[in-house]
Amino acid sequence: MGEILFARVDDRLIHGQVMTKWAKGFGCNSVFVIDNNLVKDEYMKSIYLMTAAASNLPAKILSVDDAISLWNKDNFGIYKVILLYKDIATVKESVVKGLPIKKLNIGGLAKSPEKKFVIPSVSLKKEEAEMLWELANDFNVEVFFQTLPESKRVNLDAALKLFGINK
């Protein structure tokens, strides 16, 4: 039976850190990218799948609904996966629809004017912090911020304080 090792939000999706440090270091045998827009973009899909293939690690690119169907069918079969997302809203959609994510690593979200840095590689809008609070509070998801396995891990409470959100 398959297993979700954890989910990661990283707007770069499949790249060297994910494939070498996170995936291989945690006993993962596949990476599933869940993105409703990317699944429709054959060109970008092929680029991400080639990047994954270079690491000798199978990858799938799925919509949220396809991921839910695959999980409901046989709990991802033989795959021990890391789920990759570009954004927090898609993680929330997945969890609300029934994907049993228990650990959520926020590892890479680019800076923009309306965002605040939580760790050097992650910046959030207040709405995103609120979504993370909902995932933790309503769905018992452990949310943490960490770029690499060997870097410092920051818990959700620290991020929520930046936005004046109290658990």
ROLUMRO-356432 format. One record per atom (N, C-alpha, C): x, y, z; atom name; residue number from 1; chain; residue in one letter. Coordinates in steps of 0.001 Angstrom, whole numbers. Example, Ala and Ser with C-alpha at 12.3 -4.5 7.8 and 13.67 -1.06 7.14 Angstrom:
DOLUM       c1       c2       c3  atom   nr  kette  rest
DOLUM    13190    -5690     7800     N    1      A     A
DOLUM    12300    -4500     7800    CA    1      A     A
DOLUM    13200    -3300     7800     C    1      A     A
DOLUM    12850    -2250     7080     N    2      A     S
DOLUM    13670    -1060     7140    CA    2      A     S
DOLUM    12900       30     7870     C    2      A     S
This chain:
DOLUM       c1       c2       c3  atom   nr  kette  rest
DOLUM      836    -1182        0     N    1      A     M
DOLUM        0        0        0    CA    1      A     M
DOLUM      882     1247        0     C    1      A     M
DOLUM      454     2258     -733     N    2      A     G
DOLUM     1205     3489     -841    CA    2      A     G
DOLUM     1110     4356      407     C    2      A     G
DOLUM     1852     5448      357     N    3      A     E
DOLUM     1922     6329     1518    CA    3      A     E
DOLUM     2292     7742     1076     C    3      A     E
DOLUM     1677     8720     1716     N    4      A     I
DOLUM     2081    10121     1529    CA    4      A     I
DOLUM     3095    10416     2626     C    4      A     I
DOLUM     4367    10570     2251     N    5      A     L
DOLUM     5392    10866     3248    CA    5      A     L
DOLUM     5192    12270     3800     C    5      A     L
DOLUM     5006    13220     2916     N    6      A     F
DOLUM     4628    14584     3273    CA    6      A     F
DOLUM     4339    15349     2003     C    6      A     F
DOLUM     3788    16527     2160     N    7      A     A
DOLUM     3549    17431     1040    CA    7      A     A
DOLUM     4484    18625     1194     C    7      A     A
DOLUM     4844    19218       73     N    8      A     R
DOLUM     5734    20387       78    CA    8      A     R
DOLUM     5170    21432     -869     C    8      A     R
DOLUM     5164    22672     -405     N    9      A     V
DOLUM     4826    23798    -1272    CA    9      A     V
DOLUM     6137    24457    -1666     C    9      A     V
DOLUM     6369    24493    -2972     N   10      A     D
DOLUM     7589    25099    -3520    CA   10      A     D
DOLUM     7223    25545    -4927     C   10      A     D
DOLUM     7193    26841    -5158     N   11      A     D
DOLUM     6728    27323    -6457    CA   11      A     D
DOLUM     7636    26930    -7617     C   11      A     D
DOLUM     8812    26369    -7314     N   12      A     R
DOLUM     9693    25866    -8376    CA   12      A     R
DOLUM     9372    24413    -8723     C   12      A     R
DOLUM     8579    23750    -7909     N   13      A     L
DOLUM     8181    22352    -8082    CA   13      A     L
DOLUM     9386    21416    -8103     C   13      A     L
DOLUM     9592    20709    -9210     N   14      A     I
DOLUM    10676    19716    -9275    CA   14      A     I
DOLUM    11980    20434    -9604     C   14      A     I
DOLUM    12941    20317    -8700     N   15      A     H
DOLUM    14278    20880    -8922    CA   15      A     H
DOLUM    15270    20084    -8079     C   15      A     H
DOLUM    16531    20412    -8147     N   16      A     G
DOLUM    17586    19625    -7512    CA   16      A     G
DOLUM    17404    19364    -6036     C   16      A     G
DOLUM    17048    20404    -5261     N   17      A     Q
DOLUM    16877    20218    -3813    CA   17      A     Q
DOLUM    15780    19214    -3510     C   17      A     Q
DOLUM    14691    19310    -4225     N   18      A     V
DOLUM    13577    18396    -3983    CA   18      A     V
DOLUM    13994    16970    -4323     C   18      A     V
DOLUM    14628    16803    -5452     N   19      A     M
DOLUM    14929    15457    -5927    CA   19      A     M
DOLUM    16059    14799    -5130     C   19      A     M
DOLUM    17067    15557    -4733     N   20      A     T
DOLUM    18191    14926    -4047    CA   20      A     T
DOLUM    18057    14949    -2541     C   20      A     T
DOLUM    17728    16068    -1970     N   21      A     K
DOLUM    17698    16200     -509    CA   21      A     K
DOLUM    16409    15678      102     C   21      A     K
DOLUM    15281    16063     -441     N   22      A     W
DOLUM    14012    15697      169    CA   22      A     W
DOLUM    13558    14312     -274     C   22      A     W
DOLUM    13449    14086    -1551     N   23      A     A
DOLUM    12878    12824    -2036    CA   23      A     A
DOLUM    13743    11621    -1684     C   23      A     A
DOLUM    14988    11646    -2077     N   24      A     K
DOLUM    15839    10480    -1854    CA   24      A     K
DOLUM    16193    10313     -382     C   24      A     K
DOLUM    16277    11388      340     N   25      A     G
DOLUM    16638    11310     1753    CA   25      A     G
DOLUM    15526    10809     2658     C   25      A     G
DOLUM    14312    10728     2156     N   26      A     F
DOLUM    13181    10319     2993    CA   26      A     F
DOLUM    12541     9011     2540     C   26      A     F
DOLUM    13238     8246     1721     N   27      A     G
DOLUM    12708     6957     1306    CA   27      A     G
DOLUM    11577     7038      303     C   27      A     G
DOLUM    11504     8115     -374     N   28      A     C
DOLUM    10478     8343    -1381    CA   28      A     C
DOLUM    10803     7524    -2640     C   28      A     C
DOLUM     9779     6954    -3266     N   29      A     N
DOLUM    10021     6278    -4536    CA   29      A     N
DOLUM     9254     6927    -5694     C   29      A     N
DOLUM     8650     8086    -5435     N   30      A     S
DOLUM     7986     8838    -6492    CA   30      A     S
DOLUM     7624    10231    -5987     C   30      A     S
DOLUM     7504    11135    -6927     N   31      A     V
DOLUM     7071    12503    -6632    CA   31      A     V
DOLUM     5824    12768    -7466     C   31      A     V
DOLUM     4778    13239    -6802     N   32      A     F
DOLUM     3557    13606    -7508    CA   32      A     F
DOLUM     3392    15117    -7405     C   32      A     F
DOLUM     3372    15783    -8544     N   33      A     V
DOLUM     3079    17211    -8606    CA   33      A     V
DOLUM     1575    17342    -8763     C   33      A     V
DOLUM      961    18126    -7898     N   34      A     I
DOLUM     -484    18333    -7976    CA   34      A     I
DOLUM     -735    19805    -8301     C   34      A     I
DOLUM    -1214    20022    -9517     N   35      A     D
DOLUM    -1423    21390    -9995    CA   35      A     D
DOLUM    -2461    21361   -11107     C   35      A     D
DOLUM    -3575    22010   -10888     N   36      A     N
DOLUM    -4685    21983   -11843    CA   36      A     N
DOLUM    -4361    22661   -13172     C   36      A     N
DOLUM    -3443    23616   -13185     N   37      A     N
DOLUM    -3073    24284   -14437    CA   37      A     N
DOLUM    -1962    23547   -15163     C   37      A     N
DOLUM     -961    23108   -14433     N   38      A     L
DOLUM      178    22429   -15053    CA   38      A     L
DOLUM     -251    21151   -15768     C   38      A     L
DOLUM    -1221    20461   -15227     N   39      A     V
DOLUM    -1672    19205   -15830    CA   39      A     V
DOLUM    -2176    19427   -17260     C   39      A     V
DOLUM    -2598    20648   -17591     N   40      A     K
DOLUM    -3109    20980   -18926    CA   40      A     K
DOLUM    -2021    21500   -19869     C   40      A     K
DOLUM     -824    21759   -19355     N   41      A     D
DOLUM      258    22365   -20138    CA   41      A     D
DOLUM     1260    21282   -20535     C   41      A     D
DOLUM     1080    20699   -21705     N   42      A     E
DOLUM     1912    19566   -22143    CA   42      A     E
DOLUM     3397    19929   -22214     C   42      A     E
DOLUM     3694    21137   -22650     N   43      A     Y
DOLUM     5094    21544   -22762    CA   43      A     Y
DOLUM     5774    21589   -21392     C   43      A     Y
DOLUM     5167    22292   -20437     N   44      A     M
DOLUM     5765    22393   -19101    CA   44      A     M
DOLUM     5765    21044   -18392     C   44      A     M
DOLUM     4725    20262   -18594     N   45      A     K
DOLUM     4681    18917   -18015    CA   45      A     K
DOLUM     5892    18111   -18467     C   45      A     K
DOLUM     6196    18169   -19755     N   46      A     S
DOLUM     7322    17388   -20281    CA   46      A     S
DOLUM     8644    17849   -19671     C   46      A     S
DOLUM     8791    19140   -19428     N   47      A     I
DOLUM    10024    19647   -18818    CA   47      A     I
DOLUM    10174    19114   -17396     C   47      A     I
DOLUM     9110    19194   -16606     N   48      A     Y
DOLUM     9183    18697   -15228    CA   48      A     Y
DOLUM     9406    17192   -15186     C   48      A     Y
DOLUM     8761    16455   -16066     N   49      A     L
DOLUM     8929    15006   -16072    CA   49      A     L
DOLUM    10335    14606   -16507     C   49      A     L
DOLUM    10938    15357   -17428     N   50      A     M
DOLUM    12330    15085   -17819    CA   50      A     M
DOLUM    13282    15376   -16669     C   50      A     M
DOLUM    13019    16443   -15917     N   51      A     T
DOLUM    13850    16772   -14759    CA   51      A     T
DOLUM    13791    15651   -13733     C   51      A     T
DOLUM    12607    15142   -13489     N   52      A     A
DOLUM    12452    14042   -12536    CA   52      A     A
DOLUM    13144    12785   -13048     C   52      A     A
DOLUM    13012    12502   -14330     N   53      A     A
DOLUM    13615    11303   -14912    CA   53      A     A
DOLUM    15133    11323   -14773     C   53      A     A
DOLUM    15737    12494   -14832     N   54      A     A
DOLUM    17192    12609   -14676    CA   54      A     A
DOLUM    17646    12152   -13295     C   54      A     A
DOLUM    16739    12163   -12340     N   55      A     S
DOLUM    17053    11716   -10980    CA   55      A     S
DOLUM    16673    10253   -10752     C   55      A     S
DOLUM    16219     9590   -11799     N   56      A     N
DOLUM    15774     8196   -11704    CA   56      A     N
DOLUM    14670     8014   -10669     C   56      A     N
DOLUM    13807     8997   -10581     N   57      A     L
DOLUM    12693     8934    -9647    CA   57      A     L
DOLUM    11413     9173   -10436     C   57      A     L
DOLUM    10499     8207   -10439     N   58      A     P
DOLUM     9250     8407   -11190    CA   58      A     P
DOLUM     8472     9617   -10676     C   58      A     P
DOLUM     7801    10273   -11591     N   59      A     A
DOLUM     6987    11433   -11226    CA   59      A     A
DOLUM     5677    11381   -12003     C   59      A     A
DOLUM     4667    11950   -11395     N   60      A     K
DOLUM     3366    12111   -12048    CA   60      A     K
DOLUM     2947    13563   -11848     C   60      A     K
DOLUM     2215    14074   -12810     N   61      A     I
DOLUM     1629    15405   -12688    CA   61      A     I
DOLUM      127    15216   -12775     C   61      A     I
DOLUM     -549    15610   -11699     N   62      A     L
DOLUM    -1968    15320   -11544    CA   62      A     L
DOLUM    -2761    16563   -11179     C   62      A     L
DOLUM    -4025    16566   -11535     N   63      A     S
DOLUM    -4940    17576   -11006    CA   63      A     S
DOLUM    -5314    17139    -9593     C   63      A     S
DOLUM    -5926    18018    -8845     N   64      A     V
DOLUM    -6382    17658    -7494    CA   64      A     V
DOLUM    -7354    16487    -7585     C   64      A     V
DOLUM    -8318    16556    -8491     N   65      A     D
DOLUM    -9315    15495    -8592    CA   65      A     D
DOLUM    -8693    14164    -9004     C   65      A     D
DOLUM    -7695    14207    -9906     N   66      A     D
DOLUM    -7007    12970   -10297    CA   66      A     D
DOLUM    -6243    12376    -9120     C   66      A     D
DOLUM    -5611    13220    -8336     N   67      A     A
DOLUM    -4874    12740    -7158    CA   67      A     A
DOLUM    -5827    12095    -6156     C   67      A     A
DOLUM    -6979    12713    -5931     N   68      A     I
DOLUM    -7976    12158    -5009    CA   68      A     I
DOLUM    -8454    10800    -5533     C   68      A     I
DOLUM    -8738    10705    -6818     N   69      A     S
DOLUM    -9197     9438    -7406    CA   69      A     S
DOLUM    -8147     8348    -7258     C   69      A     S
DOLUM    -6906     8696    -7535     N   70      A     L
DOLUM    -5813     7726    -7419    CA   70      A     L
DOLUM    -5638     7276    -5965     C   70      A     L
DOLUM    -5766     8204    -5032     N   71      A     W
DOLUM    -5668     7843    -3609    CA   71      A     W
DOLUM    -6835     6940    -3204     C   71      A     W
DOLUM    -8038     7307    -3613     N   72      A     N
DOLUM    -9222     6522    -3253    CA   72      A     N
DOLUM    -9205     5127    -3881     C   72      A     N
DOLUM    -8584     5001    -5042     N   73      A     K
DOLUM    -8517     3709    -5747    CA   73      A     K
DOLUM    -7682     2700    -4959     C   73      A     K
DOLUM    -6440     3085    -4593     N   74      A     D
DOLUM    -5562     2115    -3925    CA   74      A     D
DOLUM    -4465     2768    -3079     C   74      A     D
DOLUM    -4763     3941    -2540     N   75      A     N
DOLUM    -3789     4679    -1708    CA   75      A     N
DOLUM    -2430     4833    -2398     C   75      A     N
DOLUM    -2454     5169    -3671     N   76      A     F
DOLUM    -1266     5385    -4504    CA   76      A     F
DOLUM     -472     4106    -4773     C   76      A     F
DOLUM    -1087     2955    -4591     N   77      A     G
DOLUM     -450     1689    -4972    CA   77      A     G
DOLUM      848     1440    -4235     C   77      A     G
DOLUM     1925     1288    -4993     N   78      A     I
DOLUM     3238      964    -4401    CA   78      A     I
DOLUM     4062     2210    -4085     C   78      A     I
DOLUM     3501     3373    -4343     N   79      A     Y
DOLUM     4293     4599    -4238    CA   79      A     Y
DOLUM     4329     5186    -2830     C   79      A     Y
DOLUM     5531     5501    -2391     N   80      A     K
DOLUM     5753     6307    -1186    CA   80      A     K
DOLUM     6127     7682    -1721     C   80      A     K
DOLUM     5192     8621    -1629     N   81      A     V
DOLUM     5330     9860    -2391    CA   81      A     V
DOLUM     5544    11096    -1524     C   81      A     V
DOLUM     6194    12040    -2169     N   82      A     I
DOLUM     6180    13427    -1720    CA   82      A     I
DOLUM     5270    14144    -2709     C   82      A     I
DOLUM     4282    14833    -2181     N   83      A     L
DOLUM     3382    15617    -3017    CA   83      A     L
DOLUM     3957    17017    -3136     C   83      A     L
DOLUM     4057    17523    -4353     N   84      A     L
DOLUM     4577    18875    -4579    CA   84      A     L
DOLUM     3463    19782    -5090     C   84      A     L
DOLUM     3412    20966    -4509     N   85      A     Y
DOLUM     2421    21974    -4876    CA   85      A     Y
DOLUM     3109    23301    -5139     C   85      A     Y
DOLUM     2535    24085    -6043     N   86      A     K
DOLUM     3019    25443    -6295    CA   86      A     K
DOLUM     2482    26433    -5283     C   86      A     K
DOLUM     1312    26134    -4710     N   87      A     D
DOLUM      679    27118    -3839    CA   87      A     D
DOLUM     -120    26447    -2729     C   87      A     D
DOLUM     -393    27218    -1718     N   88      A     I
DOLUM    -1093    26738     -521    CA   88      A     I
DOLUM    -2569    26482     -811     C   88      A     I
DOLUM    -3169    27282    -1659     N   89      A     A
DOLUM    -4595    27112    -1966    CA   89      A     A
DOLUM    -4874    25725    -2547     C   89      A     A
DOLUM    -3983    25209    -3374     N   90      A     T
DOLUM    -4182    23888    -3968    CA   90      A     T
DOLUM    -4009    22786    -2922     C   90      A     T
DOLUM    -3111    23001    -1962     N   91      A     V
DOLUM    -2986    22043     -856    CA   91      A     V
DOLUM    -4307    22006      -89     C   91      A     V
DOLUM    -4827    23185      223     N   92      A     K
DOLUM    -6082    23246      981    CA   92      A     K
DOLUM    -7205    22550      214     C   92      A     K
DOLUM    -7302    22795    -1080     N   93      A     E
DOLUM    -8322    22130    -1896    CA   93      A     E
DOLUM    -8167    20609    -1804     C   93      A     E
DOLUM    -6934    20120    -1869     N   94      A     S
DOLUM    -6674    18677    -1799    CA   94      A     S
DOLUM    -7127    18094     -470     C   94      A     S
DOLUM    -6805    18767      606     N   95      A     V
DOLUM    -7153    18273     1937    CA   95      A     V
DOLUM    -8663    18315     2148     C   95      A     V
DOLUM    -9285    19412     1759     N   96      A     V
DOLUM   -10738    19546     1907    CA   96      A     V
DOLUM   -11459    18441     1120     C   96      A     V
DOLUM   -10914    18073      -42     N   97      A     K
DOLUM   -11540    17033     -871    CA   97      A     K
DOLUM   -11185    15623     -414     C   97      A     K
DOLUM   -10302    15506      597     N   98      A     G
DOLUM   -10085    14182     1164    CA   98      A     G
DOLUM    -8700    13593     1076     C   98      A     G
DOLUM    -7726    14299      547     N   99      A     L
DOLUM    -6366    13759      513    CA   99      A     L
DOLUM    -5768    13866     1920     C   99      A     L
DOLUM    -5357    12759     2524     N  100      A     P
DOLUM    -4929    12767     3925    CA  100      A     P
DOLUM    -3482    13229     4129     C  100      A     P
DOLUM    -3265    14513     3980     N  101      A     I
DOLUM    -1941    15088     4207    CA  101      A     I
DOLUM    -1802    15362     5697     C  101      A     I
DOLUM     -764    14823     6302     N  102      A     K
DOLUM     -536    15009     7740    CA  102      A     K
DOLUM      626    15950     8018     C  102      A     K
DOLUM     1588    16042     7069     N  103      A     K
DOLUM     2735    16940     7231    CA  103      A     K
DOLUM     2847    17802     5983     C  103      A     K
DOLUM     3002    19104     6201     N  104      A     L
DOLUM     3117    20055     5096    CA  104      A     L
DOLUM     4342    20921     5304     C  104      A     L
DOLUM     5301    20767     4406     N  105      A     N
DOLUM     6531    21548     4403    CA  105      A     N
DOLUM     6360    22725     3441     C  105      A     N
DOLUM     6549    23927     3952     N  106      A     I
DOLUM     6546    25112     3085    CA  106      A     I
DOLUM     8011    25452     2861     C  106      A     I
DOLUM     8480    25285     1619     N  107      A     G
DOLUM     9907    25384     1368    CA  107      A     G
DOLUM    10342    26428      364     C  107      A     G
DOLUM     9429    26964     -437     N  108      A     G
DOLUM     9838    27954    -1418    CA  108      A     G
DOLUM     8654    28699    -2004     C  108      A     G
DOLUM     8479    29939    -1584     N  109      A     L
DOLUM     7450    30813    -2150    CA  109      A     L
DOLUM     8065    32194    -2345     C  109      A     L
DOLUM     8094    32629    -3587     N  110      A     A
DOLUM     8777    33867    -3949    CA  110      A     A
DOLUM     8162    35095    -3286     C  110      A     A
DOLUM     8991    36085    -3094     N  111      A     K
DOLUM     8612    37370    -2498    CA  111      A     K
DOLUM     7817    38196    -3502     C  111      A     K
DOLUM     6847    38893    -2994     N  112      A     S
DOLUM     6120    39899    -3764    CA  112      A     S
DOLUM     5752    41014    -2788     C  112      A     S
DOLUM     5328    42183    -3287     N  113      A     P
DOLUM     5112    43343    -2400    CA  113      A     P
DOLUM     4160    43109    -1237     C  113      A     P
DOLUM     3124    42280    -1420     N  114      A     E
DOLUM     2140    42103     -358    CA  114      A     E
DOLUM     2481    40956      592     C  114      A     E
DOLUM     3679    40393      478     N  115      A     K
DOLUM     4069    39245     1289    CA  115      A     K
DOLUM     5111    39607     2341     C  115      A     K
DOLUM     5187    38763     3383     N  116      A     K
DOLUM     6203    38899     4427    CA  116      A     K
DOLUM     7025    37624     4472     C  116      A     K
DOLUM     8340    37777     4698     N  117      A     F
DOLUM     9200    36606     4803    CA  117      A     F
DOLUM     8978    35873     6122     C  117      A     F
DOLUM     8872    34555     6041     N  118      A     V
DOLUM     8812    33697     7216    CA  118      A     V
DOLUM    10202    33108     7449     C  118      A     V
DOLUM    10791    32568     6380     N  119      A     I
DOLUM    12190    32150     6337    CA  119      A     I
DOLUM    12737    32737     5042     C  119      A     I
DOLUM    14062    32748     4830     N  120      A     P
DOLUM    14586    33430     3644    CA  120      A     P
DOLUM    13996    32995     2296     C  120      A     P
DOLUM    13568    31763     2152     N  121      A     S
DOLUM    13041    31308      857    CA  121      A     S
DOLUM    11515    31275      790     C  121      A     S
DOLUM    10856    31713     1856     N  122      A     V
DOLUM     9386    31638     1896    CA  122      A     V
DOLUM     8798    32962     2351     C  122      A     V
DOLUM     7920    33507     1517     N  123      A     S
DOLUM     7160    34688     1920    CA  123      A     S
DOLUM     5680    34392     1702     C  123      A     S
DOLUM     4865    34935     2602     N  124      A     L
DOLUM     3431    34651     2592    CA  124      A     L
DOLUM     2598    35912     2596     C  124      A     L
DOLUM     1393    35807     2020     N  125      A     K
DOLUM      350    36803     2194    CA  125      A     K
DOLUM     -427    36411     3446     C  125      A     K
DOLUM    -1136    37362     4023     N  126      A     K
DOLUM    -1940    37056     5201    CA  126      A     K
DOLUM    -2956    35960     4895     C  126      A     K
DOLUM    -3571    36001     3713     N  127      A     E
DOLUM    -4561    34985     3345    CA  127      A     E
DOLUM    -3945    33586     3333     C  127      A     E
DOLUM    -2691    33485     2899     N  128      A     E
DOLUM    -2017    32186     2882    CA  128      A     E
DOLUM    -1749    31698     4309     C  128      A     E
DOLUM    -1341    32616     5166     N  129      A     A
DOLUM    -1128    32248     6574    CA  129      A     A
DOLUM    -2437    31769     7196     C  129      A     A
DOLUM    -3540    32417     6857     N  130      A     E
DOLUM    -4847    31998     7377    CA  130      A     E
DOLUM    -5217    30603     6873     C  130      A     E
DOLUM    -4908    30315     5603     N  131      A     M
DOLUM    -5171    28974     5067    CA  131      A     M
DOLUM    -4347    27921     5805     C  131      A     M
DOLUM    -3105    28253     6097     N  132      A     L
DOLUM    -2257    27310     6833    CA  132      A     L
DOLUM    -2807    27069     8233     C  132      A     L
DOLUM    -3294    28145     8867     N  133      A     W
DOLUM    -3911    27990    10189    CA  133      A     W
DOLUM    -5116    27048    10103     C  133      A     W
DOLUM    -5937    27225     9059     N  134      A     E
DOLUM    -7105    26349     8877    CA  134      A     E
DOLUM    -6682    24896     8680     C  134      A     E
DOLUM    -5643    24667     7880     N  135      A     L
DOLUM    -5167    23301     7672    CA  135      A     L
DOLUM    -4709    22675     8986     C  135      A     L
DOLUM    -3985    23456     9788     N  136      A     A
DOLUM    -3494    22947    11070    CA  136      A     A
DOLUM    -4639    22756    12054     C  136      A     A
DOLUM    -5507    23735    12158     N  137      A     N
DOLUM    -6566    23727    13157    CA  137      A     N
DOLUM    -7723    22789    12798     C  137      A     N
DOLUM    -8193    22849    11562     N  138      A     D
DOLUM    -9382    22103    11163    CA  138      A     D
DOLUM    -9082    20694    10659     C  138      A     D
DOLUM    -7856    20466    10160     N  139      A     F
DOLUM    -7530    19173     9546    CA  139      A     F
DOLUM    -6323    18494    10187     C  139      A     F
DOLUM    -5814    19070    11262     N  140      A     N
DOLUM    -4707    18473    12007    CA  140      A     N
DOLUM    -3457    18217    11150     C  140      A     N
DOLUM    -3154    19165    10263     N  141      A     V
DOLUM    -1959    19072     9428    CA  141      A     V
DOLUM     -814    19753    10167     C  141      A     V
DOLUM      312    19069    10281     N  142      A     E
DOLUM     1513    19667    10869    CA  142      A     E
DOLUM     2172    20522     9790     C  142      A     E
DOLUM     2209    21828     9994     N  143      A     V
DOLUM     2780    22757     9018    CA  143      A     V
DOLUM     4118    23252     9544     C  143      A     V
DOLUM     5138    23195     8682     N  144      A     F
DOLUM     6440    23717     9069    CA  144      A     F
DOLUM     7133    24330     7861     C  144      A     F
DOLUM     8057    25227     8149     N  145      A     F
DOLUM     8802    25957     7122    CA  145      A     F
DOLUM    10245    25488     7187     C  145      A     F
DOLUM    10775    25013     6043     N  146      A     Q
DOLUM    12141    24506     6016    CA  146      A     Q
DOLUM    12563    24357     4562     C  146      A     Q
DOLUM    13688    24967     4227     N  147      A     T
DOLUM    14173    24902     2857    CA  147      A     T
DOLUM    14778    23543     2540     C  147      A     T
DOLUM    15670    23073     3391     N  148      A     L
DOLUM    16365    21796     3218    CA  148      A     L
DOLUM    16258    20985     4497     C  148      A     L
DOLUM    16380    19668     4417     N  149      A     P
DOLUM    16281    18864     5635    CA  149      A     P
DOLUM    17278    19275     6725     C  149      A     P
DOLUM    18444    19756     6321     N  150      A     E
DOLUM    19450    20129     7318    CA  150      A     E
DOLUM    19339    21580     7794     C  150      A     E
DOLUM    18437    22352     7214     N  151      A     S
DOLUM    18270    23740     7655    CA  151      A     S
DOLUM    17288    23811     8826     C  151      A     S
DOLUM    17291    24962     9489     N  152      A     K
DOLUM    16427    25144    10659    CA  152      A     K
DOLUM    14958    25019    10270     C  152      A     K
DOLUM    14223    24336    11127     N  153      A     R
DOLUM    12788    24153    10930    CA  153      A     R
DOLUM    12047    25200    11761     C  153      A     R
DOLUM    11114    25914    11130     N  154      A     V
DOLUM    10326    26942    11796    CA  154      A     V
DOLUM     8875    26467    11821     C  154      A     V
DOLUM     8241    26543    12983     N  155      A     N
DOLUM     6868    26046    13081    CA  155      A     N
DOLUM     5852    27103    12655     C  155      A     N
DOLUM     4628    26680    12526     N  156      A     L
DOLUM     3562    27554    12031    CA  156      A     L
DOLUM     3311    28738    12955     C  156      A     L
DOLUM     3404    28550    14260     N  157      A     D
DOLUM     3145    29645    15202    CA  157      A     D
DOLUM     4000    30875    14909     C  157      A     D
DOLUM     5264    30645    14543     N  158      A     A
DOLUM     6158    31764    14236    CA  158      A     A
DOLUM     5651    32557    13036     C  158      A     A
DOLUM     5144    31855    12027     N  159      A     A
DOLUM     4611    32546    10842    CA  159      A     A
DOLUM     3326    33292    11173     C  159      A     A
DOLUM     2475    32670    11975     N  160      A     L
DOLUM     1204    33296    12293    CA  160      A     L
DOLUM     1394    34593    13070     C  160      A     L
DOLUM     2407    34628    13926     N  161      A     K
DOLUM     2691    35849    14705    CA  161      A     K
DOLUM     2995    37032    13797     C  161      A     K
DOLUM     3644    36781    12662     N  162      A     L
DOLUM     3959    37872    11725    CA  162      A     L
DOLUM     2692    38575    11225     C  162      A     L
DOLUM     1601    37838    11219     N  163      A     F
DOLUM      341    38366    10701    CA  163      A     F
DOLUM     -684    38648    11792     C  163      A     F
DOLUM     -281    38511    13040     N  164      A     G
DOLUM    -1187    38762    14145    CA  164      A     G
DOLUM    -2289    37732    14282     C  164      A     G
DOLUM    -2023    36523    13822     N  165      A     I
DOLUM    -3004    35442    13913    CA  165      A     I
DOLUM    -2627    34574    15115     C  165      A     I
DOLUM    -3559    34383    16020     N  166      A     N
DOLUM    -3318    33546    17191    CA  166      A     N
DOLUM    -4100    32246    17057     C  166      A     N
DOLUM    -3407    31161    17328     N  167      A     K
DOLUM    -4076    29840    17252    CA  167      A     K
DOLUM    -5013    29623    18386     C  167      A     K
